[in-house]
Amino acid sequence: MQTDIDPRNLIGRKAFDRNGTKIGTIDEVYLDDATGVPEWAAIRTGLFSRDAFVPLEPSELVDDTLHVPFERALIKDAPDFGVGRHLSPEQELQLYHHYGLDVAPPPKVPDRDFGKLAGSEEP
């Protein structure tokens, strides 16, 4: 998705699934803690239903509507964490797994030789 769009401009836009079926209306946008880039959208799936979280990447903004590349049923079955609260890293991981999206593991810290241990003598 475009990363230069103001997340406030997403609120109130309609969202559609991969088949063009309407999912609902975007209620909230969640930003990545580290980068500030819009990462998740909470979509109100009906008048008396809950909000479902969808990933903004690989979704696309087309003609002022959000097109999410997943089936409506999968979206409606996404874990429910409630809206208006911060998503924890564990909750985000659950969402990534729900949508079958790969999450890059944190980079490994290279092993380094910091010298001899105190008191150790080389012969």
ZICORBEL-V587166 format. One record per pair of residues at least 24 apart in sequence whose ideal C-beta (glycine too) atoms are under 10 Angstrom apart, sorted by the first residue. I is the first residue (numbers start at 0). J is the second residue. Records with the same first field share a line. If there is no record, write none. Layout:
# ZICORBEL-V587166
I->J + J
This chain:
# ZICORBEL-V587166
0->36 + 37 + 38 + 40 + 54 + 55 + 56 + 57 + 58 + 59 + 60 + 65 + 66 + 67
1->37 + 55 + 59 + 60
2->34 + 35 + 36 + 37 + 38 + 55 + 56
3->36
4->28 + 37 + 55 + 60
5->37
6->30 + 35 + 36 + 37 + 38 + 40 + 55
7->37
8->60 + 63
9->37 + 40 + 55 + 60 + 63 + 65
10->40 + 41
11->63
12->40 + 42 + 60 + 63 + 64 + 65
13->42 + 63 + 64 + 65 + 66
14->40 + 42 + 43 + 44 + 51 + 53 + 58 + 64 + 65 + 66 + 67 + 71 + 74
15->58 + 61 + 64 + 65 + 66 + 67 + 71
16->53 + 66 + 67 + 68 + 69 + 70 + 71 + 72 + 73 + 74 + 75
17->66 + 67 + 68 + 69 + 70 + 71 + 73 + 74
18->69 + 70 + 71
19->64 + 66
20->70 + 71 + 72 + 74
21->64 + 71
22->51 + 53 + 65 + 66 + 67 + 69 + 70 + 71 + 74 + 75
23->48 + 50 + 51 + 53 + 71 + 74 + 75
24->50 + 65
25->50 + 53 + 55 + 64 + 65
26->50 + 51 + 82 + 83
27->52 + 82 + 83 + 84
28->55
29->55 + 82 + 84 + 85 + 86 + 91 + 94
30->55 + 86
31->55 + 86 + 91
32->85 + 86 + 87 + 88 + 91
38->86 + 91 + 94
39->77 + 80 + 86 + 90 + 91 + 94
40->65 + 67
41->77 + 80 + 81 + 82 + 83 + 86
42->67 + 74 + 75 + 77 + 82
43->82
44->71 + 74 + 75 + 77
45->75
48->75
49->75 + 77 + 79 + 80 + 81 + 82
50->77 + 79 + 80 + 81 + 82 + 83
51->75 + 76 + 77 + 78 + 79 + 82 + 94
52->77 + 78 + 79 + 80 + 82 + 86 + 90 + 91 + 93 + 94 + 97 + 98
53->77 + 94 + 98
54->91 + 94 + 95 + 97 + 98 + 100
56->100
57->98 + 100
67->98
68->98
69->97 + 98 + 99 + 100
73->97 + 98 + 99
74->98
